[in-house]
Amino acid sequence: MKYRQILAIVTFGVFCLTSILGMAACKSDGLTKTINQTTTLTKTLTTTVPGPIVTVTQEPVQPTNTIPAGTKKTITDMFGREVVVPSVVNKVLTCGPVEMELVYMLAPDKVDGLNFTFNGNPPFAHGKYTSLPVVGGWFGTQTGNYETFIAAMPDIIIDGNQVGIEERQSKFGEIPVVGVDTGDLMFDYKEAARFLGELLGVEEKANALIDYYEEAMLYVYGVVSDIPENERVRVYYAEGKEGFNTDPLGSQHTMLMDFCGGINVADVTLLPGYGMAEASMEQILLWDPDLIIIGRGSQANLYQSIMNDQRWAGLKAVQDEKVFLRPDNPFSWFDGPPGPCQILGMYWMVNLLYPDQTQDLDLNTKVKEFYSDYLHYDLTSAEIESLLPYQN
């Protein structure tokens, strides 16, 4: 393993550049961005998260909490917009779940409201965070409520979607809307974390998360680079109520699986945004995956259905009991939406796919440390077991 990691260090830079350029073919927007650089970027971020759908049409509502003179500064956000913000930011609302997740990881006490209710029953998060009001947002099929956001009187609002940001700013009036490009790719989190670290005054925390992220990517590459293509695990990502929806190679929803060396068996149309192309039982039987991951939109009992339904019984993955649920408490490690907990998900996924090649990885310890450091919750052994029921 030591030799493998040395090799990975030498080739990691070339790999990341190649990966980013390859994945960028699936996006229509540019990915070149820095904290103080004007960027031309157009995209619609579509995700799926639990929670009610709220559609509200409103006229602009003017807030009253203007920033006092002498306590503000002008910054350039990640979409190249100049924005006047408070010198010290204490209360933050976000327009979407990926932004919320990243702010929560870096500065949880600055989160002033949730875009959706935390996953899990109970969620693995302290009550002072789970009891925050759910304010909705502008993501997926949801349209947020401007009055709800304004009434909360946040210092700033973080918006991860450039499309419509100026309209939202006009309706929020004096409350600054700061564009933070959380991107559609798992490779985008580093710059977003660095920007938020400076904006929120938590640079040390942001740098630690970036270091963790880079270490995880290096570990995964060190494992996967040693595995011949013809020996890699073939995976079906089962989505929807009965598992008959999926996403193919190149989708933002399966990128973690691709990066960790899984061969996506789904030969379906790549759908933009929400994804979830239809697949038939006949197709799945022909693909005959080595392993199945159950994902977003699935029924709570889909695992038992796949394992016990005779329609699925002929599959190698079912016969070998290689059917797994994605961990998603309080946020998904994989998809739905594909957010920054994929940083931890890299360790989970590569261990799931290649347990023999990752015997040096103490996954339970990695999970416990990540939750303590970035999700601000100390897991018990039983809670770790519930997150990894088929890997322990």
Number of C-alpha atoms within 10 A of each C-alpha: 13 8 8 15 17 13 15 22 14 10 15 19 12 10 15 15 10 12 13 15 12 12 18 16 10 16 18 10 15 12 19 10 18 18 21 15 14 16 17 14 18 15 16 17 20 19 22 19 22 14 14 10 13 13 14 9 9 11 8 15 14 15 17 12 14 13 17 8 8 8 10 14 13 11 16 17 24 26 24 19 17 15 15 18 21 21 15 13 15 16 17 24 28 30 25 26 26 27 27 24 21 23 24 20 23 27 21 18 14 17 21 23 22 25 25 18 20 22 18 13 8 10 15 21 20 12 9 9 17 18 13 13 15 16 21 28 26 23 21 18 14 19 16 21 17 21 17 14 22 21 12 16 18 21 22 20 22 21 26 28 24 19 14 12 17 12 10 17 17 15 19 20 17 19 25 20 26 26 23 23 27 25 23 28 21 21 20 16 23 18 20 24 28 20 22 22 19 13 19 19 17 16 17 13 18 27 16 15 22 19 13 15 20 16 13 17 20 21 23 22 24 22 20 20 16 11 14 9 12 8 8 15 18 20 25 25 26 29 23 18 15 16 27 18 22 29 29 24 21 17 24 25 29 19 24 23 21 18 18 25 24 25 21 22 22 24 15 16 16 18 13 16 17 18 19 24 19 15 19 11 12 10 14 19 15 11 17 20 22 22 22 24 21 24 26 26 18 17 15 11 10 20 20 10 15 20 18 12 13 10 13 18 14 12 22 16 22 20 13 10 14 18 22 20 18 18 21 20 18 20 26 22 24 28 24 20 24 23 27 26 26 22 24 21 23 22 22 23 24 24 21 21 21 18 13 9 15 18 11 9 15 11 19 17 11 14 19 18 17 21 20 13 16 19 23 19 15 16 17 10 10 10 14 16 14 13 17 19 13 13 13 10
